[in-house]
Amino acid sequence: AWPEGCVEGLCARGCFEVDMEWKGGKLIRALIHSESGGECTVRWGTKVVQLDSIAGTSYELDGELRVLSCLEAA
């Protein structure tokens, strides 16, 4: 319903926090922070990826759900 926008701080199942930005109905960027580690399934449209996350780590994904970077908490 919203062709453009962004959200920050969404709480997702499995102790994950999600920020994302989209434009023209397409994902531009997503940031997923894992609070407790474990498997994370990310879906956007027909794309699906599985991340084996580490507690305290943030994962930046592009519009194709490819991991661009990982940042571990200090």
PDB file with one MODEL, atoms N, CA, C and O in Angstrom:
MODEL        1
ATOM      1  N   ALA A   1       0.810  -1.190   0.000  1.00  0.00           N
ATOM      2  CA  ALA A   1       0.000   0.000   0.000  1.00  0.00           C
ATOM      3  C   ALA A   1       0.857   1.259   0.000  1.00  0.00           C
ATOM      4  O   ALA A   1       0.418   2.294  -0.501  1.00  0.00           O
ATOM      5  N   TRP A   2       2.069   1.199   0.548  1.00  0.00           N
ATOM      6  CA  TRP A   2       2.970   2.356   0.577  1.00  0.00           C
ATOM      7  C   TRP A   2       4.113   2.110  -0.389  1.00  0.00           C
ATOM      8  O   TRP A   2       4.968   1.269  -0.111  1.00  0.00           O
ATOM      9  N   PRO A   3       4.162   2.816  -1.520  1.00  0.00           N
ATOM     10  CA  PRO A   3       5.217   2.572  -2.498  1.00  0.00           C
ATOM     11  C   PRO A   3       6.599   3.004  -2.006  1.00  0.00           C
ATOM     12  O   PRO A   3       7.612   2.478  -2.468  1.00  0.00           O
ATOM     13  N   GLU A   4       6.649   3.960  -1.071  1.00  0.00           N
ATOM     14  CA  GLU A   4       7.921   4.419  -0.518  1.00  0.00           C
ATOM     15  C   GLU A   4       7.793   4.554   0.986  1.00  0.00           C
ATOM     16  O   GLU A   4       6.720   4.855   1.509  1.00  0.00           O
ATOM     17  N   GLY A   5       8.910   4.324   1.680  1.00  0.00           N
ATOM     18  CA  GLY A   5       8.871   4.519   3.115  1.00  0.00           C
ATOM     19  C   GLY A   5      10.029   3.860   3.826  1.00  0.00           C
ATOM     20  O   GLY A   5      10.929   3.286   3.213  1.00  0.00           O
ATOM     21  N   CYS A   6       9.976   3.963   5.134  1.00  0.00           N
ATOM     22  CA  CYS A   6      10.970   3.311   5.973  1.00  0.00           C
ATOM     23  C   CYS A   6      10.362   3.060   7.346  1.00  0.00           C
ATOM     24  O   CYS A   6       9.428   3.743   7.765  1.00  0.00           O
ATOM     25  N   VAL A   7      10.898   2.092   8.017  1.00  0.00           N
ATOM     26  CA  VAL A   7      10.512   1.792   9.396  1.00  0.00           C
ATOM     27  C   VAL A   7      11.792   1.512  10.176  1.00  0.00           C
ATOM     28  O   VAL A   7      12.791   1.061   9.615  1.00  0.00           O
ATOM     29  N   GLU A   8      11.746   1.781  11.458  1.00  0.00           N
ATOM     30  CA  GLU A   8      12.878   1.513  12.330  1.00  0.00           C
ATOM     31  C   GLU A   8      12.383   0.896  13.625  1.00  0.00           C
ATOM     32  O   GLU A   8      11.338   1.280  14.151  1.00  0.00           O
ATOM     33  N   GLY A   9      13.134  -0.052  14.129  1.00  0.00           N
ATOM     34  CA  GLY A   9      12.848  -0.614  15.441  1.00  0.00           C
ATOM     35  C   GLY A   9      11.720  -1.616  15.512  1.00  0.00           C
ATOM     36  O   GLY A   9      11.156  -1.830  16.585  1.00  0.00           O
ATOM     37  N   LEU A  10      11.369  -2.246  14.379  1.00  0.00           N
ATOM     38  CA  LEU A  10      10.331  -3.280  14.424  1.00  0.00           C
ATOM     39  C   LEU A  10      10.848  -4.486  15.192  1.00  0.00           C
ATOM     40  O   LEU A  10      11.968  -4.941  14.957  1.00  0.00           O
ATOM     41  N   CYS A  11      10.056  -4.997  16.092  1.00  0.00           N
ATOM     42  CA  CYS A  11      10.421  -6.212  16.827  1.00  0.00           C
ATOM     43  C   CYS A  11       9.899  -7.409  16.047  1.00  0.00           C
ATOM     44  O   CYS A  11       8.715  -7.487  15.720  1.00  0.00           O
ATOM     45  N   ALA A  12      10.802  -8.340  15.755  1.00  0.00           N
ATOM     46  CA  ALA A  12      10.432  -9.521  14.975  1.00  0.00           C
ATOM     47  C   ALA A  12      10.593 -10.779  15.821  1.00  0.00           C
ATOM     48  O   ALA A  12      11.381 -10.817  16.766  1.00  0.00           O
ATOM     49  N   ARG A  13       9.845 -11.784  15.469  1.00  0.00           N
ATOM     50  CA  ARG A  13       9.884 -13.076  16.151  1.00  0.00           C
ATOM     51  C   ARG A  13      11.324 -13.586  16.253  1.00  0.00           C
ATOM     52  O   ARG A  13      12.081 -13.504  15.285  1.00  0.00           O
ATOM     53  N   GLY A  14      11.701 -14.107  17.412  1.00  0.00           N
ATOM     54  CA  GLY A  14      13.024 -14.677  17.605  1.00  0.00           C
ATOM     55  C   GLY A  14      14.033 -13.686  18.172  1.00  0.00           C
ATOM     56  O   GLY A  14      15.239 -13.926  18.109  1.00  0.00           O
ATOM     57  N   CYS A  15      13.552 -12.574  18.726  1.00  0.00           N
ATOM     58  CA  CYS A  15      14.418 -11.538  19.337  1.00  0.00           C
ATOM     59  C   CYS A  15      15.274 -10.815  18.307  1.00  0.00           C
ATOM     60  O   CYS A  15      16.480 -10.659  18.498  1.00  0.00           O
ATOM     61  N   PHE A  16      14.652 -10.372  17.208  1.00  0.00           N
ATOM     62  CA  PHE A  16      15.331  -9.585  16.197  1.00  0.00           C
ATOM     63  C   PHE A  16      14.689  -8.204  16.137  1.00  0.00           C
ATOM     64  O   PHE A  16      13.495  -8.051  16.392  1.00  0.00           O
ATOM     65  N   GLU A  17      15.501  -7.196  15.796  1.00  0.00           N
ATOM     66  CA  GLU A  17      15.001  -5.850  15.577  1.00  0.00           C
ATOM     67  C   GLU A  17      15.318  -5.479  14.129  1.00  0.00           C
ATOM     68  O   GLU A  17      16.429  -5.713  13.653  1.00  0.00           O
ATOM     69  N   VAL A  18      14.342  -4.903  13.434  1.00  0.00           N
ATOM     70  CA  VAL A  18      14.469  -4.667  11.995  1.00  0.00           C
ATOM     71  C   VAL A  18      14.244  -3.195  11.649  1.00  0.00           C
ATOM     72  O   VAL A  18      13.296  -2.570  12.126  1.00  0.00           O
ATOM     73  N   ASP A  19      15.138  -2.650  10.805  1.00  0.00           N
ATOM     74  CA  ASP A  19      14.958  -1.353  10.154  1.00  0.00           C
ATOM     75  C   ASP A  19      14.942  -1.660   8.665  1.00  0.00           C
ATOM     76  O   ASP A  19      15.697  -2.520   8.211  1.00  0.00           O
ATOM     77  N   MET A  20      14.096  -0.975   7.887  1.00  0.00           N
ATOM     78  CA  MET A  20      14.123  -1.174   6.441  1.00  0.00           C
ATOM     79  C   MET A  20      13.636   0.056   5.713  1.00  0.00           C
ATOM     80  O   MET A  20      12.898   0.880   6.253  1.00  0.00           O
ATOM     81  N   GLU A  21      14.078   0.157   4.457  1.00  0.00           N
ATOM     82  CA  GLU A  21      13.727   1.277   3.596  1.00  0.00           C
ATOM     83  C   GLU A  21      13.371   0.714   2.226  1.00  0.00           C
ATOM     84  O   GLU A  21      14.052  -0.182   1.727  1.00  0.00           O
ATOM     85  N   TRP A  22      12.307   1.235   1.614  1.00  0.00           N
ATOM     86  CA  TRP A  22      11.900   0.786   0.290  1.00  0.00           C
ATOM     87  C   TRP A  22      11.473   1.985  -0.551  1.00  0.00           C
ATOM     88  O   TRP A  22      11.081   3.026  -0.023  1.00  0.00           O
ATOM     89  N   LYS A  23      11.555   1.817  -1.856  1.00  0.00           N
ATOM     90  CA  LYS A  23      11.178   2.869  -2.797  1.00  0.00           C
ATOM     91  C   LYS A  23      10.623   2.204  -4.052  1.00  0.00           C
ATOM     92  O   LYS A  23      11.184   1.222  -4.539  1.00  0.00           O
ATOM     93  N   GLY A  24       9.546   2.727  -4.561  1.00  0.00           N
ATOM     94  CA  GLY A  24       8.911   2.131  -5.738  1.00  0.00           C
ATOM     95  C   GLY A  24       8.480   0.700  -5.490  1.00  0.00           C
ATOM     96  O   GLY A  24       8.443  -0.112  -6.414  1.00  0.00           O
ATOM     97  N   GLY A  25       8.152   0.387  -4.242  1.00  0.00           N
ATOM     98  CA  GLY A  25       7.740  -0.964  -3.876  1.00  0.00           C
ATOM     99  C   GLY A  25       8.883  -1.960  -3.789  1.00  0.00           C
ATOM    100  O   GLY A  25       8.644  -3.154  -3.604  1.00  0.00           O
ATOM    101  N   LYS A  26      10.137  -1.490  -3.920  1.00  0.00           N
ATOM    102  CA  LYS A  26      11.302  -2.384  -3.874  1.00  0.00           C
ATOM    103  C   LYS A  26      12.164  -2.062  -2.664  1.00  0.00           C
ATOM    104  O   LYS A  26      12.358  -0.901  -2.301  1.00  0.00           O
ATOM    105  N   LEU A  27      12.668  -3.110  -2.059  1.00  0.00           N
ATOM    106  CA  LEU A  27      13.536  -2.947  -0.898  1.00  0.00           C
ATOM    107  C   LEU A  27      14.846  -2.287  -1.315  1.00  0.00           C
ATOM    108  O   LEU A  27      15.466  -2.693  -2.298  1.00  0.00           O
ATOM    109  N   ILE A  28      15.262  -1.276  -0.569  1.00  0.00           N
ATOM    110  CA  ILE A  28      16.530  -0.611  -0.800  1.00  0.00           C
ATOM    111  C   ILE A  28      17.577  -1.163   0.163  1.00  0.00           C
ATOM    112  O   ILE A  28      18.701  -1.474  -0.232  1.00  0.00           O
ATOM    113  N   ARG A  29      17.188  -1.278   1.434  1.00  0.00           N
ATOM    114  CA  ARG A  29      18.133  -1.671   2.474  1.00  0.00           C
ATOM    115  C   ARG A  29      17.366  -2.200   3.677  1.00  0.00           C
ATOM    116  O   ARG A  29      16.274  -1.726   3.992  1.00  0.00           O
ATOM    117  N   ALA A  30      17.951  -3.183   4.342  1.00  0.00           N
ATOM    118  CA  ALA A  30      17.401  -3.678   5.600  1.00  0.00           C
ATOM    119  C   ALA A  30      18.546  -3.861   6.584  1.00  0.00           C
ATOM    120  O   ALA A  30      19.649  -4.251   6.200  1.00  0.00           O
ATOM    121  N   LEU A  31      18.280  -3.581   7.846  1.00  0.00           N
ATOM    122  CA  LEU A  31      19.241  -3.799   8.911  1.00  0.00           C
ATOM    123  C   LEU A  31      18.557  -4.680   9.944  1.00  0.00           C
ATOM    124  O   LEU A  31      17.502  -4.329  10.472  1.00  0.00           O
ATOM    125  N   ILE A  32      19.163  -5.819  10.225  1.00  0.00           N
ATOM    126  CA  ILE A  32      18.590  -6.767  11.174  1.00  0.00           C
ATOM    127  C   ILE A  32      19.564  -6.933  12.320  1.00  0.00           C
ATOM    128  O   ILE A  32      20.722  -7.302  12.123  1.00  0.00           O
ATOM    129  N   HIS A  33      19.079  -6.655  13.524  1.00  0.00           N
ATOM    130  CA  HIS A  33      19.914  -6.811  14.716  1.00  0.00           C
ATOM    131  C   HIS A  33      19.430  -8.035  15.480  1.00  0.00           C
ATOM    132  O   HIS A  33      18.246  -8.153  15.797  1.00  0.00           O
ATOM    133  N   SER A  34      20.356  -8.946  15.773  1.00  0.00           N
ATOM    134  CA  SER A  34      20.046 -10.170  16.496  1.00  0.00           C
ATOM    135  C   SER A  34      20.341  -9.975  17.981  1.00  0.00           C
ATOM    136  O   SER A  34      21.490  -9.770  18.371  1.00  0.00           O
ATOM    137  N   GLU A  35      19.307 -10.040  18.795  1.00  0.00           N
ATOM    138  CA  GLU A  35      19.482  -9.899  20.238  1.00  0.00           C
ATOM    139  C   GLU A  35      20.065 -11.160  20.868  1.00  0.00           C
ATOM    140  O   GLU A  35      20.935 -11.071  21.734  1.00  0.00           O
ATOM    141  N   SER A  36      19.596 -12.332  20.443  1.00  0.00           N
ATOM    142  CA  SER A  36      20.003 -13.565  21.117  1.00  0.00           C
ATOM    143  C   SER A  36      20.645 -14.601  20.206  1.00  0.00           C
ATOM    144  O   SER A  36      20.977 -15.694  20.665  1.00  0.00           O
ATOM    145  N   GLY A  37      20.827 -14.287  18.931  1.00  0.00           N
ATOM    146  CA  GLY A  37      21.427 -15.239  18.003  1.00  0.00           C
ATOM    147  C   GLY A  37      20.417 -16.268  17.537  1.00  0.00           C
ATOM    148  O   GLY A  37      19.297 -16.331  18.044  1.00  0.00           O
ATOM    149  N   GLY A  38      20.818 -17.068  16.575  1.00  0.00           N
ATOM    150  CA  GLY A  38      19.953 -18.117  16.063  1.00  0.00           C
ATOM    151  C   GLY A  38      19.553 -17.873  14.621  1.00  0.00           C
ATOM    152  O   GLY A  38      19.989 -16.912  13.987  1.00  0.00           O
ATOM    153  N   GLU A  39      18.721 -18.753  14.124  1.00  0.00           N
ATOM    154  CA  GLU A  39      18.299 -18.692  12.729  1.00  0.00           C
ATOM    155  C   GLU A  39      17.285 -17.584  12.513  1.00  0.00           C
ATOM    156  O   GLU A  39      16.369 -17.393  13.314  1.00  0.00           O
ATOM    157  N   CYS A  40      17.465 -16.852  11.411  1.00  0.00           N
ATOM    158  CA  CYS A  40      16.566 -15.764  11.039  1.00  0.00           C
ATOM    159  C   CYS A  40      16.170 -15.956   9.578  1.00  0.00           C
ATOM    160  O   CYS A  40      17.033 -16.069   8.708  1.00  0.00           O
ATOM    161  N   THR A  41      14.883 -15.994   9.312  1.00  0.00           N
ATOM    162  CA  THR A  41      14.384 -16.076   7.945  1.00  0.00           C
ATOM    163  C   THR A  41      13.940 -14.685   7.525  1.00  0.00           C
ATOM    164  O   THR A  41      13.108 -14.065   8.188  1.00  0.00           O
ATOM    165  N   VAL A  42      14.499 -14.193   6.414  1.00  0.00           N
ATOM    166  CA  VAL A  42      14.169 -12.859   5.904  1.00  0.00           C
ATOM    167  C   VAL A  42      13.430 -13.039   4.589  1.00  0.00           C
ATOM    168  O   VAL A  42      13.890 -13.756   3.701  1.00  0.00           O
ATOM    169  N   ARG A  43      12.264 -12.373   4.470  1.00  0.00           N
ATOM    170  CA  ARG A  43      11.458 -12.461   3.255  1.00  0.00           C
ATOM    171  C   ARG A  43      11.134 -11.062   2.761  1.00  0.00           C
ATOM    172  O   ARG A  43      10.794 -10.178   3.548  1.00  0.00           O
ATOM    173  N   TRP A  44      11.242 -10.867   1.452  1.00  0.00           N
ATOM    174  CA  TRP A  44      10.756  -9.647   0.800  1.00  0.00           C
ATOM    175  C   TRP A  44      10.217 -10.079  -0.548  1.00  0.00           C
ATOM    176  O   TRP A  44      10.979 -10.520  -1.408  1.00  0.00           O
ATOM    177  N   GLY A  45       8.937  -9.959  -0.741  1.00  0.00           N
ATOM    178  CA  GLY A  45       8.319 -10.428  -1.979  1.00  0.00           C
ATOM    179  C   GLY A  45       8.525 -11.919  -2.119  1.00  0.00           C
ATOM    180  O   GLY A  45       8.150 -12.684  -1.230  1.00  0.00           O
ATOM    181  N   THR A  46       9.122 -12.345  -3.229  1.00  0.00           N
ATOM    182  CA  THR A  46       9.365 -13.768  -3.452  1.00  0.00           C
ATOM    183  C   THR A  46      10.756 -14.210  -2.990  1.00  0.00           C
ATOM    184  O   THR A  46      11.084 -15.395  -3.053  1.00  0.00           O
ATOM    185  N   LYS A  47      11.570 -13.261  -2.527  1.00  0.00           N
ATOM    186  CA  LYS A  47      12.930 -13.586  -2.074  1.00  0.00           C
ATOM    187  C   LYS A  47      12.909 -14.035  -0.620  1.00  0.00           C
ATOM    188  O   LYS A  47      12.216 -13.456   0.216  1.00  0.00           O
ATOM    189  N   VAL A  48      13.682 -15.079  -0.336  1.00  0.00           N
ATOM    190  CA  VAL A  48      13.794 -15.608   1.027  1.00  0.00           C
ATOM    191  C   VAL A  48      15.242 -15.991   1.272  1.00  0.00           C
ATOM    192  O   VAL A  48      15.857 -16.661   0.442  1.00  0.00           O
ATOM    193  N   VAL A  49      15.794 -15.569   2.412  1.00  0.00           N
ATOM    194  CA  VAL A  49      17.138 -15.987   2.815  1.00  0.00           C
ATOM    195  C   VAL A  49      17.114 -16.391   4.280  1.00  0.00           C
ATOM    196  O   VAL A  49      16.286 -15.924   5.062  1.00  0.00           O
ATOM    197  N   GLN A  50      18.043 -17.272   4.628  1.00  0.00           N
ATOM    198  CA  GLN A  50      18.223 -17.710   6.013  1.00  0.00           C
ATOM    199  C   GLN A  50      19.548 -17.150   6.516  1.00  0.00           C
ATOM    200  O   GLN A  50      20.571 -17.263   5.839  1.00  0.00           O
ATOM    201  N   LEU A  51      19.531 -16.551   7.691  1.00  0.00           N
ATOM    202  CA  LEU A  51      20.753 -16.087   8.336  1.00  0.00           C
ATOM    203  C   LEU A  51      20.963 -16.885   9.613  1.00  0.00           C
ATOM    204  O   LEU A  51      20.030 -17.051  10.399  1.00  0.00           O
ATOM    205  N   ASP A  52      22.162 -17.375   9.825  1.00  0.00           N
ATOM    206  CA  ASP A  52      22.525 -17.968  11.108  1.00  0.00           C
ATOM    207  C   ASP A  52      23.201 -16.857  11.886  1.00  0.00           C
ATOM    208  O   ASP A  52      24.401 -16.627  11.731  1.00  0.00           O
ATOM    209  N   SER A  53      22.440 -16.167  12.722  1.00  0.00           N
ATOM    210  CA  SER A  53      22.926 -14.959  13.366  1.00  0.00           C
ATOM    211  C   SER A  53      23.658 -15.237  14.673  1.00  0.00           C
ATOM    212  O   SER A  53      23.473 -16.267  15.322  1.00  0.00           O
ATOM    213  N   ILE A  54      24.489 -14.280  15.021  1.00  0.00           N
ATOM    214  CA  ILE A  54      25.243 -14.309  16.272  1.00  0.00           C
ATOM    215  C   ILE A  54      24.651 -13.231  17.175  1.00  0.00           C
ATOM    216  O   ILE A  54      24.386 -12.119  16.718  1.00  0.00           O
ATOM    217  N   ALA A  55      24.444 -13.549  18.448  1.00  0.00           N
ATOM    218  CA  ALA A  55      23.875 -12.601  19.399  1.00  0.00           C
ATOM    219  C   ALA A  55      24.672 -11.303  19.408  1.00  0.00           C
ATOM    220  O   ALA A  55      25.902 -11.316  19.434  1.00  0.00           O
ATOM    221  N   GLY A  56      23.953 -10.180  19.384  1.00  0.00           N
ATOM    222  CA  GLY A  56      24.577  -8.877  19.441  1.00  0.00           C
ATOM    223  C   GLY A  56      25.107  -8.373  18.113  1.00  0.00           C
ATOM    224  O   GLY A  56      25.762  -7.332  18.073  1.00  0.00           O
ATOM    225  N   THR A  57      24.843  -9.081  17.024  1.00  0.00           N
ATOM    226  CA  THR A  57      25.356  -8.697  15.716  1.00  0.00           C
ATOM    227  C   THR A  57      24.245  -8.106  14.857  1.00  0.00           C
ATOM    228  O   THR A  57      23.101  -8.559  14.894  1.00  0.00           O
ATOM    229  N   SER A  58      24.612  -7.072  14.072  1.00  0.00           N
ATOM    230  CA  SER A  58      23.686  -6.457  13.121  1.00  0.00           C
ATOM    231  C   SER A  58      24.113  -6.819  11.714  1.00  0.00           C
ATOM    232  O   SER A  58      25.304  -6.848  11.406  1.00  0.00           O
ATOM    233  N   TYR A  59      23.138  -7.096  10.858  1.00  0.00           N
ATOM    234  CA  TYR A  59      23.381  -7.515   9.480  1.00  0.00           C
ATOM    235  C   TYR A  59      22.710  -6.523   8.550  1.00  0.00           C
ATOM    236  O   TYR A  59      21.509  -6.277   8.666  1.00  0.00           O
ATOM    237  N   GLU A  60      23.475  -5.948   7.626  1.00  0.00           N
ATOM    238  CA  GLU A  60      22.933  -5.037   6.638  1.00  0.00           C
ATOM    239  C   GLU A  60      22.716  -5.809   5.341  1.00  0.00           C
ATOM    240  O   GLU A  60      23.634  -6.461   4.844  1.00  0.00           O
ATOM    241  N   LEU A  61      21.501  -5.737   4.792  1.00  0.00           N
ATOM    242  CA  LEU A  61      21.157  -6.447   3.558  1.00  0.00           C
ATOM    243  C   LEU A  61      20.754  -5.441   2.488  1.00  0.00           C
ATOM    244  O   LEU A  61      20.206  -4.380   2.784  1.00  0.00           O
ATOM    245  N   ASP A  62      21.041  -5.800   1.226  1.00  0.00           N
ATOM    246  CA  ASP A  62      20.618  -4.956   0.108  1.00  0.00           C
ATOM    247  C   ASP A  62      19.239  -5.402  -0.373  1.00  0.00           C
ATOM    248  O   ASP A  62      18.614  -6.272   0.233  1.00  0.00           O
ATOM    249  N   GLY A  63      18.775  -4.809  -1.452  1.00  0.00           N
ATOM    250  CA  GLY A  63      17.451  -5.116  -1.987  1.00  0.00           C
ATOM    251  C   GLY A  63      17.286  -6.522  -2.513  1.00  0.00           C
ATOM    252  O   GLY A  63      16.162  -6.984  -2.710  1.00  0.00           O
ATOM    253  N   GLU A  64      18.399  -7.217  -2.746  1.00  0.00           N
ATOM    254  CA  GLU A  64      18.354  -8.618  -3.182  1.00  0.00           C
ATOM    255  C   GLU A  64      18.544  -9.574  -2.006  1.00  0.00           C
ATOM    256  O   GLU A  64      18.697 -10.780  -2.196  1.00  0.00           O
ATOM    257  N   LEU A  65      18.532  -9.029  -0.800  1.00  0.00           N
ATOM    258  CA  LEU A  65      18.728  -9.767   0.451  1.00  0.00           C
ATOM    259  C   LEU A  65      20.125 -10.367   0.584  1.00  0.00           C
ATOM    260  O   LEU A  65      20.315 -11.376   1.263  1.00  0.00           O
ATOM    261  N   ARG A  66      21.094  -9.738  -0.067  1.00  0.00           N
ATOM    262  CA  ARG A  66      22.489 -10.141   0.112  1.00  0.00           C
ATOM    263  C   ARG A  66      23.056  -9.399   1.310  1.00  0.00           C
ATOM    264  O   ARG A  66      22.800  -8.207   1.482  1.00  0.00           O
ATOM    265  N   VAL A  67      23.824 -10.093   2.137  1.00  0.00           N
ATOM    266  CA  VAL A  67      24.436  -9.464   3.302  1.00  0.00           C
ATOM    267  C   VAL A  67      25.593  -8.584   2.838  1.00  0.00           C
ATOM    268  O   VAL A  67      26.546  -9.058   2.220  1.00  0.00           O
ATOM    269  N   LEU A  68      25.487  -7.291   3.152  1.00  0.00           N
ATOM    270  CA  LEU A  68      26.516  -6.333   2.784  1.00  0.00           C
ATOM    271  C   LEU A  68      27.569  -6.196   3.878  1.00  0.00           C
ATOM    272  O   LEU A  68      28.757  -6.043   3.592  1.00  0.00           O
ATOM    273  N   SER A  69      27.124  -6.254   5.134  1.00  0.00           N
ATOM    274  CA  SER A  69      28.066  -6.126   6.244  1.00  0.00           C
ATOM    275  C   SER A  69      27.474  -6.717   7.512  1.00  0.00           C
ATOM    276  O   SER A  69      26.261  -6.876   7.649  1.00  0.00           O
ATOM    277  N   CYS A  70      28.378  -7.038   8.438  1.00  0.00           N
ATOM    278  CA  CYS A  70      28.013  -7.533   9.770  1.00  0.00           C
ATOM    279  C   CYS A  70      28.782  -6.683  10.770  1.00  0.00           C
ATOM    280  O   CYS A  70      29.976  -6.439  10.599  1.00  0.00           O
ATOM    281  N   LEU A  71      28.102  -6.239  11.804  1.00  0.00           N
ATOM    282  CA  LEU A  71      28.746  -5.438  12.825  1.00  0.00           C
ATOM    283  C   LEU A  71      28.442  -6.055  14.182  1.00  0.00           C
ATOM    284  O   LEU A  71      27.287  -6.093  14.606  1.00  0.00           O
ATOM    285  N   GLU A  72      29.466  -6.532  14.859  1.00  0.00           N
ATOM    286  CA  GLU A  72      29.307  -7.123  16.181  1.00  0.00           C
ATOM    287  C   GLU A  72      29.340  -6.022  17.227  1.00  0.00           C
ATOM    288  O   GLU A  72      30.100  -5.061  17.103  1.00  0.00           O
ATOM    289  N   ALA A  73      28.524  -6.161  18.247  1.00  0.00           N
ATOM    290  CA  ALA A  73      28.517  -5.193  19.341  1.00  0.00           C
ATOM    291  C   ALA A  73      29.811  -5.299  20.124  1.00  0.00           C
ATOM    292  O   ALA A  73      30.387  -6.379  20.255  1.00  0.00           O
ATOM    293  N   ALA A  74      30.255  -4.179  20.636  1.00  0.00           N
ATOM    294  CA  ALA A  74      31.526  -4.161  21.406  1.00  0.00           C
ATOM    295  C   ALA A  74      31.355  -4.763  22.774  1.00  0.00           C
ATOM    296  O   ALA A  74      32.313  -4.826  23.545  1.00  0.00           O
TER     297      ALA A  74
ENDMDL
END
